[in-house]
Amino acid sequence: MPYRVHHLNMRMTRDEDRLARFLNSLDGEVVAIIPNVTPVPATYVDFVLVVEKVAEEASGRQAPDRATAQLA
């Protein structure tokens, strides 16, 4: 099973709609969403990793680079 990992810079408090649009635009199945929680001085999520399981025939496609996977 091929997987893609997308790195998305975001703020959980204001980027909920953009995250939903990104997830709905994916071709494969979302396996996990892993938040990066900063510990100090204030606890917040600054980026998430989205793990996507892709079909065998789609695995040959180039995964988007980090810049294109950013929430703009």
mmCIF file of the N, C-alpha and C atoms, coordinates in Angstrom:
data_MODEL
# 
_entry.id   MODEL 
# 
loop_
_atom_site.group_PDB 
_atom_site.id 
_atom_site.type_symbol 
_atom_site.label_atom_id 
_atom_site.label_alt_id 
_atom_site.label_comp_id 
_atom_site.label_asym_id 
_atom_site.label_entity_id 
_atom_site.label_seq_id 
_atom_site.pdbx_PDB_ins_code 
_atom_site.Cartn_x 
_atom_site.Cartn_y 
_atom_site.Cartn_z 
_atom_site.occupancy 
_atom_site.B_iso_or_equiv 
_atom_site.pdbx_formal_charge 
_atom_site.auth_seq_id 
_atom_site.auth_comp_id 
_atom_site.auth_asym_id 
_atom_site.auth_atom_id 
_atom_site.pdbx_PDB_model_num 
ATOM 1   N N  . MET A 1 1  ? 0.833   -1.187 0.000  1.00 0.00 ? 1  MET A N  1 
ATOM 2   C CA . MET A 1 1  ? 0.000   0.000  0.000  1.00 0.00 ? 1  MET A CA 1 
ATOM 3   C C  . MET A 1 1  ? 0.877   1.249  0.000  1.00 0.00 ? 1  MET A C  1 
ATOM 4   N N  . PRO A 1 2  ? 0.762   2.081  -1.002 1.00 0.00 ? 2  PRO A N  1 
ATOM 5   C CA . PRO A 1 2  ? 1.511   3.346  -1.002 1.00 0.00 ? 2  PRO A CA 1 
ATOM 6   C C  . PRO A 1 2  ? 0.769   4.415  -0.193 1.00 0.00 ? 2  PRO A C  1 
ATOM 7   N N  . TYR A 1 3  ? 1.555   5.247  0.452  1.00 0.00 ? 3  TYR A N  1 
ATOM 8   C CA . TYR A 1 3  ? 1.013   6.330  1.266  1.00 0.00 ? 3  TYR A CA 1 
ATOM 9   C C  . TYR A 1 3  ? 1.673   7.639  0.861  1.00 0.00 ? 3  TYR A C  1 
ATOM 10  N N  . ARG A 1 4  ? 0.960   8.738  1.075  1.00 0.00 ? 4  ARG A N  1 
ATOM 11  C CA . ARG A 1 4  ? 1.515   10.085 0.933  1.00 0.00 ? 4  ARG A CA 1 
ATOM 12  C C  . ARG A 1 4  ? 1.342   10.787 2.269  1.00 0.00 ? 4  ARG A C  1 
ATOM 13  N N  . VAL A 1 5  ? 2.322   11.592 2.620  1.00 0.00 ? 5  VAL A N  1 
ATOM 14  C CA . VAL A 1 5  ? 2.225   12.401 3.834  1.00 0.00 ? 5  VAL A CA 1 
ATOM 15  C C  . VAL A 1 5  ? 2.271   13.862 3.413  1.00 0.00 ? 5  VAL A C  1 
ATOM 16  N N  . HIS A 1 6  ? 1.261   14.612 3.816  1.00 0.00 ? 6  HIS A N  1 
ATOM 17  C CA . HIS A 1 6  ? 1.160   16.040 3.497  1.00 0.00 ? 6  HIS A CA 1 
ATOM 18  C C  . HIS A 1 6  ? 1.436   16.834 4.772  1.00 0.00 ? 6  HIS A C  1 
ATOM 19  N N  . HIS A 1 7  ? 2.243   17.873 4.659  1.00 0.00 ? 7  HIS A N  1 
ATOM 20  C CA . HIS A 1 7  ? 2.563   18.760 5.779  1.00 0.00 ? 7  HIS A CA 1 
ATOM 21  C C  . HIS A 1 7  ? 1.803   20.067 5.561  1.00 0.00 ? 7  HIS A C  1 
ATOM 22  N N  . LEU A 1 8  ? 0.918   20.420 6.500  1.00 0.00 ? 8  LEU A N  1 
ATOM 23  C CA . LEU A 1 8  ? 0.097   21.624 6.347  1.00 0.00 ? 8  LEU A CA 1 
ATOM 24  C C  . LEU A 1 8  ? 0.312   22.575 7.520  1.00 0.00 ? 8  LEU A C  1 
ATOM 25  N N  . ASN A 1 9  ? 0.885   23.745 7.229  1.00 0.00 ? 9  ASN A N  1 
ATOM 26  C CA . ASN A 1 9  ? 0.990   24.775 8.266  1.00 0.00 ? 9  ASN A CA 1 
ATOM 27  C C  . ASN A 1 9  ? -0.389  25.352 8.495  1.00 0.00 ? 9  ASN A C  1 
ATOM 28  N N  . MET A 1 10 ? -0.747  25.523 9.751  1.00 0.00 ? 10 MET A N  1 
ATOM 29  C CA . MET A 1 10 ? -2.090  26.033 10.039 1.00 0.00 ? 10 MET A CA 1 
ATOM 30  C C  . MET A 1 10 ? -2.226  26.450 11.482 1.00 0.00 ? 10 MET A C  1 
ATOM 31  N N  . ARG A 1 11 ? -3.307  27.138 11.756 1.00 0.00 ? 11 ARG A N  1 
ATOM 32  C CA . ARG A 1 11 ? -3.750  27.449 13.114 1.00 0.00 ? 11 ARG A CA 1 
ATOM 33  C C  . ARG A 1 11 ? -5.129  26.827 13.258 1.00 0.00 ? 11 ARG A C  1 
ATOM 34  N N  . MET A 1 12 ? -5.280  25.947 14.204 1.00 0.00 ? 12 MET A N  1 
ATOM 35  C CA . MET A 1 12 ? -6.531  25.208 14.362 1.00 0.00 ? 12 MET A CA 1 
ATOM 36  C C  . MET A 1 12 ? -7.726  26.133 14.610 1.00 0.00 ? 12 MET A C  1 
ATOM 37  N N  . THR A 1 13 ? -7.486  27.268 15.238 1.00 0.00 ? 13 THR A N  1 
ATOM 38  C CA . THR A 1 13 ? -8.594  28.158 15.571 1.00 0.00 ? 13 THR A CA 1 
ATOM 39  C C  . THR A 1 13 ? -9.174  28.889 14.379 1.00 0.00 ? 13 THR A C  1 
ATOM 40  N N  . ARG A 1 14 ? -8.398  29.025 13.283 1.00 0.00 ? 14 ARG A N  1 
ATOM 41  C CA . ARG A 1 14 ? -8.930  29.801 12.159 1.00 0.00 ? 14 ARG A CA 1 
ATOM 42  C C  . ARG A 1 14 ? -8.893  29.095 10.812 1.00 0.00 ? 14 ARG A C  1 
ATOM 43  N N  . ASP A 1 15 ? -8.273  27.922 10.717 1.00 0.00 ? 15 ASP A N  1 
ATOM 44  C CA . ASP A 1 15 ? -8.114  27.255 9.429  1.00 0.00 ? 15 ASP A CA 1 
ATOM 45  C C  . ASP A 1 15 ? -8.978  26.010 9.264  1.00 0.00 ? 15 ASP A C  1 
ATOM 46  N N  . GLU A 1 16 ? -10.019 25.886 10.028 1.00 0.00 ? 16 GLU A N  1 
ATOM 47  C CA . GLU A 1 16 ? -10.874 24.691 9.981  1.00 0.00 ? 16 GLU A CA 1 
ATOM 48  C C  . GLU A 1 16 ? -11.499 24.489 8.596  1.00 0.00 ? 16 GLU A C  1 
ATOM 49  N N  . ASP A 1 17 ? -12.020 25.542 8.004  1.00 0.00 ? 17 ASP A N  1 
ATOM 50  C CA . ASP A 1 17 ? -12.645 25.423 6.679  1.00 0.00 ? 17 ASP A CA 1 
ATOM 51  C C  . ASP A 1 17 ? -11.638 25.063 5.597  1.00 0.00 ? 17 ASP A C  1 
ATOM 52  N N  . ARG A 1 18 ? -10.462 25.666 5.652  1.00 0.00 ? 18 ARG A N  1 
ATOM 53  C CA . ARG A 1 18 ? -9.435  25.354 4.648  1.00 0.00 ? 18 ARG A CA 1 
ATOM 54  C C  . ARG A 1 18 ? -8.940  23.918 4.802  1.00 0.00 ? 18 ARG A C  1 
ATOM 55  N N  . LEU A 1 19 ? -8.831  23.428 6.028  1.00 0.00 ? 19 LEU A N  1 
ATOM 56  C CA . LEU A 1 19 ? -8.449  22.028 6.239  1.00 0.00 ? 19 LEU A CA 1 
ATOM 57  C C  . LEU A 1 19 ? -9.512  21.106 5.663  1.00 0.00 ? 19 LEU A C  1 
ATOM 58  N N  . ALA A 1 20 ? -10.773 21.421 5.870  1.00 0.00 ? 20 ALA A N  1 
ATOM 59  C CA . ALA A 1 20 ? -11.860 20.600 5.322  1.00 0.00 ? 20 ALA A CA 1 
ATOM 60  C C  . ALA A 1 20 ? -11.810 20.578 3.797  1.00 0.00 ? 20 ALA A C  1 
ATOM 61  N N  . ARG A 1 21 ? -11.560 21.723 3.170  1.00 0.00 ? 21 ARG A N  1 
ATOM 62  C CA . ARG A 1 21 ? -11.449 21.770 1.702  1.00 0.00 ? 21 ARG A CA 1 
ATOM 63  C C  . ARG A 1 21 ? -10.268 20.926 1.215  1.00 0.00 ? 21 ARG A C  1 
ATOM 64  N N  . PHE A 1 22 ? -9.136  21.006 1.924  1.00 0.00 ? 22 PHE A N  1 
ATOM 65  C CA . PHE A 1 22 ? -7.978  20.206 1.535  1.00 0.00 ? 22 PHE A CA 1 
ATOM 66  C C  . PHE A 1 22 ? -8.283  18.713 1.648  1.00 0.00 ? 22 PHE A C  1 
ATOM 67  N N  . LEU A 1 23 ? -8.883  18.302 2.753  1.00 0.00 ? 23 LEU A N  1 
ATOM 68  C CA . LEU A 1 23 ? -9.198  16.882 2.942  1.00 0.00 ? 23 LEU A CA 1 
ATOM 69  C C  . LEU A 1 23 ? -10.168 16.384 1.879  1.00 0.00 ? 23 LEU A C  1 
ATOM 70  N N  . ASN A 1 24 ? -11.139 17.185 1.522  1.00 0.00 ? 24 ASN A N  1 
ATOM 71  C CA . ASN A 1 24 ? -12.105 16.789 0.495  1.00 0.00 ? 24 ASN A CA 1 
ATOM 72  C C  . ASN A 1 24 ? -11.492 16.754 -0.909 1.00 0.00 ? 24 ASN A C  1 
ATOM 73  N N  . SER A 1 25 ? -10.361 17.413 -1.102 1.00 0.00 ? 25 SER A N  1 
ATOM 74  C CA . SER A 1 25 ? -9.720  17.423 -2.419 1.00 0.00 ? 25 SER A CA 1 
ATOM 75  C C  . SER A 1 25 ? -8.781  16.230 -2.633 1.00 0.00 ? 25 SER A C  1 
ATOM 76  N N  . LEU A 1 26 ? -8.513  15.463 -1.597 1.00 0.00 ? 26 LEU A N  1 
ATOM 77  C CA . LEU A 1 26 ? -7.593  14.333 -1.720 1.00 0.00 ? 26 LEU A CA 1 
ATOM 78  C C  . LEU A 1 26 ? -8.226  13.200 -2.511 1.00 0.00 ? 26 LEU A C  1 
ATOM 79  N N  . ASP A 1 27 ? -7.387  12.469 -3.264 1.00 0.00 ? 27 ASP A N  1 
ATOM 80  C CA . ASP A 1 27 ? -7.860  11.341 -4.061 1.00 0.00 ? 27 ASP A CA 1 
ATOM 81  C C  . ASP A 1 27 ? -7.996  10.073 -3.233 1.00 0.00 ? 27 ASP A C  1 
ATOM 82  N N  . GLY A 1 28 ? -7.109  9.881  -2.272 1.00 0.00 ? 28 GLY A N  1 
ATOM 83  C CA . GLY A 1 28 ? -7.079  8.643  -1.501 1.00 0.00 ? 28 GLY A CA 1 
ATOM 84  C C  . GLY A 1 28 ? -7.858  8.742  -0.202 1.00 0.00 ? 28 GLY A C  1 
ATOM 85  N N  . GLU A 1 29 ? -7.658  7.728  0.625  1.00 0.00 ? 29 GLU A N  1 
ATOM 86  C CA . GLU A 1 29 ? -8.318  7.641  1.927  1.00 0.00 ? 29 GLU A CA 1 
ATOM 87  C C  . GLU A 1 29 ? -7.411  8.251  2.987  1.00 0.00 ? 29 GLU A C  1 
ATOM 88  N N  . VAL A 1 30 ? -7.956  9.122  3.838  1.00 0.00 ? 30 VAL A N  1 
ATOM 89  C CA . VAL A 1 30 ? -7.176  9.710  4.922  1.00 0.00 ? 30 VAL A CA 1 
ATOM 90  C C  . VAL A 1 30 ? -7.051  8.667  6.028  1.00 0.00 ? 30 VAL A C  1 
ATOM 91  N N  . VAL A 1 31 ? -5.808  8.305  6.346  1.00 0.00 ? 31 VAL A N  1 
ATOM 92  C CA . VAL A 1 31 ? -5.537  7.289  7.355  1.00 0.00 ? 31 VAL A CA 1 
ATOM 93  C C  . VAL A 1 31 ? -5.367  7.934  8.723  1.00 0.00 ? 31 VAL A C  1 
ATOM 94  N N  . ALA A 1 32 ? -4.698  9.092  8.753  1.00 0.00 ? 32 ALA A N  1 
ATOM 95  C CA . ALA A 1 32 ? -4.440  9.753  10.034 1.00 0.00 ? 32 ALA A CA 1 
ATOM 96  C C  . ALA A 1 32 ? -4.216  11.238 9.818  1.00 0.00 ? 32 ALA A C  1 
ATOM 97  N N  . ILE A 1 33 ? -4.555  12.004 10.840 1.00 0.00 ? 33 ILE A N  1 
ATOM 98  C CA . ILE A 1 33 ? -4.217  13.420 10.909 1.00 0.00 ? 33 ILE A CA 1 
ATOM 99  C C  . ILE A 1 33 ? -3.466  13.592 12.221 1.00 0.00 ? 33 ILE A C  1 
ATOM 100 N N  . ILE A 1 34 ? -2.204  13.993 12.116 1.00 0.00 ? 34 ILE A N  1 
ATOM 101 C CA . ILE A 1 34 ? -1.337  14.078 13.291 1.00 0.00 ? 34 ILE A CA 1 
ATOM 102 C C  . ILE A 1 34 ? -1.009  15.543 13.550 1.00 0.00 ? 34 ILE A C  1 
ATOM 103 N N  . PRO A 1 35 ? -1.522  16.110 14.646 1.00 0.00 ? 35 PRO A N  1 
ATOM 104 C CA . PRO A 1 35 ? -1.220  17.510 14.953 1.00 0.00 ? 35 PRO A CA 1 
ATOM 105 C C  . PRO A 1 35 ? 0.135   17.647 15.642 1.00 0.00 ? 35 PRO A C  1 
ATOM 106 N N  . ASN A 1 36 ? 0.830   18.741 15.362 1.00 0.00 ? 36 ASN A N  1 
ATOM 107 C CA . ASN A 1 36 ? 2.046   19.080 16.095 1.00 0.00 ? 36 ASN A CA 1 
ATOM 108 C C  . ASN A 1 36 ? 1.652   20.130 17.131 1.00 0.00 ? 36 ASN A C  1 
ATOM 109 N N  . VAL A 1 37 ? 1.683   19.733 18.385 1.00 0.00 ? 37 VAL A N  1 
ATOM 110 C CA . VAL A 1 37 ? 1.269   20.622 19.473 1.00 0.00 ? 37 VAL A CA 1 
ATOM 111 C C  . VAL A 1 37 ? 2.518   21.212 20.118 1.00 0.00 ? 37 VAL A C  1 
ATOM 112 N N  . THR A 1 38 ? 2.618   22.539 20.119 1.00 0.00 ? 38 THR A N  1 
ATOM 113 C CA . THR A 1 38 ? 3.754   23.203 20.753 1.00 0.00 ? 38 THR A CA 1 
ATOM 114 C C  . THR A 1 38 ? 3.534   23.228 22.263 1.00 0.00 ? 38 THR A C  1 
ATOM 115 N N  . PRO A 1 39 ? 4.557   22.920 23.035 1.00 0.00 ? 39 PRO A N  1 
ATOM 116 C CA . PRO A 1 39 ? 4.370   22.816 24.481 1.00 0.00 ? 39 PRO A CA 1 
ATOM 117 C C  . PRO A 1 39 ? 4.398   24.140 25.244 1.00 0.00 ? 39 PRO A C  1 
ATOM 118 N N  . VAL A 1 40 ? 5.259   25.069 24.864 1.00 0.00 ? 40 VAL A N  1 
ATOM 119 C CA . VAL A 1 40 ? 5.432   26.278 25.649 1.00 0.00 ? 40 VAL A CA 1 
ATOM 120 C C  . VAL A 1 40 ? 5.688   27.457 24.716 1.00 0.00 ? 40 VAL A C  1 
ATOM 121 N N  . PRO A 1 41 ? 5.399   28.658 25.009 1.00 0.00 ? 41 PRO A N  1 
ATOM 122 C CA . PRO A 1 41 ? 4.746   29.179 26.198 1.00 0.00 ? 41 PRO A CA 1 
ATOM 123 C C  . PRO A 1 41 ? 3.230   29.007 26.157 1.00 0.00 ? 41 PRO A C  1 
ATOM 124 N N  . ALA A 1 42 ? 2.665   28.982 24.966 1.00 0.00 ? 42 ALA A N  1 
ATOM 125 C CA . ALA A 1 42 ? 1.225   28.750 24.844 1.00 0.00 ? 42 ALA A CA 1 
ATOM 126 C C  . ALA A 1 42 ? 1.040   27.484 24.014 1.00 0.00 ? 42 ALA A C  1 
ATOM 127 N N  . THR A 1 43 ? 0.139   26.635 24.412 1.00 0.00 ? 43 THR A N  1 
ATOM 128 C CA . THR A 1 43 ? -0.094  25.390 23.699 1.00 0.00 ? 43 THR A CA 1 
ATOM 129 C C  . THR A 1 43 ? -1.015  25.652 22.510 1.00 0.00 ? 43 THR A C  1 
ATOM 130 N N  . TYR A 1 44 ? -0.552  25.304 21.311 1.00 0.00 ? 44 TYR A N  1 
ATOM 131 C CA . TYR A 1 44 ? -1.360  25.443 20.103 1.00 0.00 ? 44 TYR A CA 1 
ATOM 132 C C  . TYR A 1 44 ? -0.837  24.490 19.040 1.00 0.00 ? 44 TYR A C  1 
ATOM 133 N N  . VAL A 1 45 ? -1.632  24.267 18.010 1.00 0.00 ? 45 VAL A N  1 
ATOM 134 C CA . VAL A 1 45 ? -1.239  23.418 16.884 1.00 0.00 ? 45 VAL A CA 1 
ATOM 135 C C  . VAL A 1 45 ? -0.722  24.336 15.779 1.00 0.00 ? 45 VAL A C  1 
ATOM 136 N N  . ASP A 1 46 ? 0.534   24.113 15.357 1.00 0.00 ? 46 ASP A N  1 
ATOM 137 C CA . ASP A 1 46 ? 1.094   24.969 14.302 1.00 0.00 ? 46 ASP A CA 1 
ATOM 138 C C  . ASP A 1 46 ? 1.132   24.275 12.943 1.00 0.00 ? 46 ASP A C  1 
ATOM 139 N N  . PHE A 1 47 ? 1.072   22.939 12.909 1.00 0.00 ? 47 PHE A N  1 
ATOM 140 C CA . PHE A 1 47 ? 0.921   22.234 11.643 1.00 0.00 ? 47 PHE A CA 1 
ATOM 141 C C  . PHE A 1 47 ? 0.357   20.848 11.904 1.00 0.00 ? 47 PHE A C  1 
ATOM 142 N N  . VAL A 1 48 ? -0.158  20.245 10.849 1.00 0.00 ? 48 VAL A N  1 
ATOM 143 C CA . VAL A 1 48 ? -0.640  18.874 10.927 1.00 0.00 ? 48 VAL A CA 1 
ATOM 144 C C  . VAL A 1 48 ? 0.006   18.074 9.800  1.00 0.00 ? 48 VAL A C  1 
ATOM 145 N N  . LEU A 1 49 ? 0.166   16.779 10.048 1.00 0.00 ? 49 LEU A N  1 
ATOM 146 C CA . LEU A 1 49 ? 0.570   15.841 9.012  1.00 0.00 ? 49 LEU A CA 1 
ATOM 147 C C  . LEU A 1 49 ? -0.656  15.031 8.663  1.00 0.00 ? 49 LEU A C  1 
ATOM 148 N N  . VAL A 1 50 ? -0.965  14.950 7.382  1.00 0.00 ? 50 VAL A N  1 
ATOM 149 C CA . VAL A 1 50 ? -2.101  14.172 6.901  1.00 0.00 ? 50 VAL A CA 1 
ATOM 150 C C  . VAL A 1 50 ? -1.545  12.976 6.145  1.00 0.00 ? 50 VAL A C  1 
ATOM 151 N N  . VAL A 1 51 ? -1.868  11.777 6.605  1.00 0.00 ? 51 VAL A N  1 
ATOM 152 C CA . VAL A 1 51 ? -1.410  10.555 5.953  1.00 0.00 ? 51 VAL A CA 1 
ATOM 153 C C  . VAL A 1 51 ? -2.538  10.059 5.062  1.00 0.00 ? 51 VAL A C  1 
ATOM 154 N N  . GLU A 1 52 ? -2.237  9.911  3.773  1.00 0.00 ? 52 GLU A N  1 
ATOM 155 C CA . GLU A 1 52 ? -3.230  9.522  2.768  1.00 0.00 ? 52 GLU A CA 1 
ATOM 156 C C  . GLU A 1 52 ? -2.818  8.192  2.148  1.00 0.00 ? 52 GLU A C  1 
ATOM 157 N N  . LYS A 1 53 ? -3.729  7.223  2.144  1.00 0.00 ? 53 LYS A N  1 
ATOM 158 C CA . LYS A 1 53 ? -3.483  5.957  1.455  1.00 0.00 ? 53 LYS A CA 1 
ATOM 159 C C  . LYS A 1 53 ? -3.987  6.113  0.034  1.00 0.00 ? 53 LYS A C  1 
ATOM 160 N N  . VAL A 1 54 ? -3.101  5.870  -0.936 1.00 0.00 ? 54 VAL A N  1 
ATOM 161 C CA . VAL A 1 54 ? -3.461  6.055  -2.341 1.00 0.00 ? 54 VAL A CA 1 
ATOM 162 C C  . VAL A 1 54 ? -3.558  4.706  -3.040 1.00 0.00 ? 54 VAL A C  1 
ATOM 163 N N  . ALA A 1 55 ? -4.296  4.682  -4.121 1.00 0.00 ? 55 ALA A N  1 
ATOM 164 C CA . ALA A 1 55 ? -4.463  3.463  -4.908 1.00 0.00 ? 55 ALA A CA 1 
ATOM 165 C C  . ALA A 1 55 ? -3.138  3.101  -5.568 1.00 0.00 ? 55 ALA A C  1 
ATOM 166 N N  . GLU A 1 56 ? -2.965  1.832  -5.862 1.00 0.00 ? 56 GLU A N  1 
ATOM 167 C CA . GLU A 1 56 ? -1.729  1.344  -6.481 1.00 0.00 ? 56 GLU A CA 1 
ATOM 168 C C  . GLU A 1 56 ? -1.415  2.083  -7.782 1.00 0.00 ? 56 GLU A C  1 
ATOM 169 N N  . GLU A 1 57 ? -2.419  2.297  -8.639 1.00 0.00 ? 57 GLU A N  1 
ATOM 170 C CA . GLU A 1 57 ? -2.173  2.962  -9.918 1.00 0.00 ? 57 GLU A CA 1 
ATOM 171 C C  . GLU A 1 57 ? -1.848  4.435  -9.747 1.00 0.00 ? 57 GLU A C  1 
ATOM 172 N N  . ALA A 1 58 ? -2.287  5.044  -8.650 1.00 0.00 ? 58 ALA A N  1 
ATOM 173 C CA . ALA A 1 58 ? -2.004  6.462  -8.412 1.00 0.00 ? 58 ALA A CA 1 
ATOM 174 C C  . ALA A 1 58 ? -0.653  6.662  -7.744 1.00 0.00 ? 58 ALA A C  1 
ATOM 175 N N  . SER A 1 59 ? -0.025  5.583  -7.280 1.00 0.00 ? 59 SER A N  1 
ATOM 176 C CA . SER A 1 59 ? 1.223   5.729  -6.535 1.00 0.00 ? 59 SER A CA 1 
ATOM 177 C C  . SER A 1 59 ? 2.374   6.211  -7.408 1.00 0.00 ? 59 SER A C  1 
ATOM 178 N N  . GLY A 1 60 ? 2.276   6.040  -8.715 1.00 0.00 ? 60 GLY A N  1 
ATOM 179 C CA . GLY A 1 60 ? 3.321   6.493  -9.616 1.00 0.00 ? 60 GLY A CA 1 
ATOM 180 C C  . GLY A 1 60 ? 3.332   7.996  -9.815 1.00 0.00 ? 60 GLY A C  1 
ATOM 181 N N  . ARG A 1 61 ? 2.222   8.658  -9.458 1.00 0.00 ? 61 ARG A N  1 
ATOM 182 C CA . ARG A 1 61 ? 2.166   10.113 -9.603 1.00 0.00 ? 61 ARG A CA 1 
ATOM 183 C C  . ARG A 1 61 ? 3.074   10.778 -8.585 1.00 0.00 ? 61 ARG A C  1 
ATOM 184 N N  . GLN A 1 62 ? 3.611   11.906 -8.974 1.00 0.00 ? 62 GLN A N  1 
ATOM 185 C CA . GLN A 1 62 ? 4.460   12.679 -8.079 1.00 0.00 ? 62 GLN A CA 1 
ATOM 186 C C  . GLN A 1 62 ? 3.607   13.308 -6.982 1.00 0.00 ? 62 GLN A C  1 
ATOM 187 N N  . ALA A 1 63 ? 4.000   13.119 -5.732 1.00 0.00 ? 63 ALA A N  1 
ATOM 188 C CA . ALA A 1 63 ? 3.309   13.760 -4.615 1.00 0.00 ? 63 ALA A CA 1 
ATOM 189 C C  . ALA A 1 63 ? 3.611   15.252 -4.661 1.00 0.00 ? 63 ALA A C  1 
ATOM 190 N N  . PRO A 1 64 ? 2.656   16.095 -4.248 1.00 0.00 ? 64 PRO A N  1 
ATOM 191 C CA . PRO A 1 64 ? 2.918   17.531 -4.263 1.00 0.00 ? 64 PRO A CA 1 
ATOM 192 C C  . PRO A 1 64 ? 4.061   17.869 -3.318 1.00 0.00 ? 64 PRO A C  1 
ATOM 193 N N  . ASP A 1 65 ? 4.884   18.846 -3.707 1.00 0.00 ? 65 ASP A N  1 
ATOM 194 C CA . ASP A 1 65 ? 5.966   19.213 -2.815 1.00 0.00 ? 65 ASP A CA 1 
ATOM 195 C C  . ASP A 1 65 ? 5.410   20.017 -1.646 1.00 0.00 ? 65 ASP A C  1 
ATOM 196 N N  . ARG A 1 66 ? 6.270   20.274 -0.697 1.00 0.00 ? 66 ARG A N  1 
ATOM 197 C CA . ARG A 1 66 ? 5.828   20.897 0.545  1.00 0.00 ? 66 ARG A CA 1 
ATOM 198 C C  . ARG A 1 66 ? 5.162   22.243 0.302  1.00 0.00 ? 66 ARG A C  1 
ATOM 199 N N  . ALA A 1 67 ? 5.662   23.030 -0.651 1.00 0.00 ? 67 ALA A N  1 
ATOM 200 C CA . ALA A 1 67 ? 5.109   24.363 -0.909 1.00 0.00 ? 67 ALA A CA 1 
ATOM 201 C C  . ALA A 1 67 ? 3.678   24.271 -1.452 1.00 0.00 ? 67 ALA A C  1 
ATOM 202 N N  . THR A 1 68 ? 3.393   23.301 -2.302 1.00 0.00 ? 68 THR A N  1 
ATOM 203 C CA . THR A 1 68 ? 2.047   23.220 -2.870 1.00 0.00 ? 68 THR A CA 1 
ATOM 204 C C  . THR A 1 68 ? 1.063   22.625 -1.884 1.00 0.00 ? 68 THR A C  1 
ATOM 205 N N  . ALA A 1 69 ? 1.550   21.955 -0.847 1.00 0.00 ? 69 ALA A N  1 
ATOM 206 C CA . ALA A 1 69 ? 0.661   21.344 0.127  1.00 0.00 ? 69 ALA A CA 1 
ATOM 207 C C  . ALA A 1 69 ? 0.303   22.300 1.264  1.00 0.00 ? 69 ALA A C  1 
ATOM 208 N N  . GLN A 1 70 ? 0.848   23.517 1.244  1.00 0.00 ? 70 GLN A N  1 
ATOM 209 C CA . GLN A 1 70 ? 0.558   24.476 2.295  1.00 0.00 ? 70 GLN A CA 1 
ATOM 210 C C  . GLN A 1 70 ? -0.863  25.014 2.159  1.00 0.00 ? 70 GLN A C  1 
ATOM 211 N N  . LEU A 1 71 ? -1.478  25.288 3.277  1.00 0.00 ? 71 LEU A N  1 
ATOM 212 C CA . LEU A 1 71 ? -2.771  25.971 3.244  1.00 0.00 ? 71 LEU A CA 1 
ATOM 213 C C  . LEU A 1 71 ? -2.497  27.435 2.975  1.00 0.00 ? 71 LEU A C  1 
ATOM 214 N N  . ALA A 1 72 ? -3.052  27.960 1.927  1.00 0.00 ? 72 ALA A N  1 
ATOM 215 C CA . ALA A 1 72 ? -2.779  29.371 1.584  1.00 0.00 ? 72 ALA A CA 1 
ATOM 216 C C  . ALA A 1 72 ? -3.926  30.255 1.995  1.00 0.00 ? 72 ALA A C  1 
# 
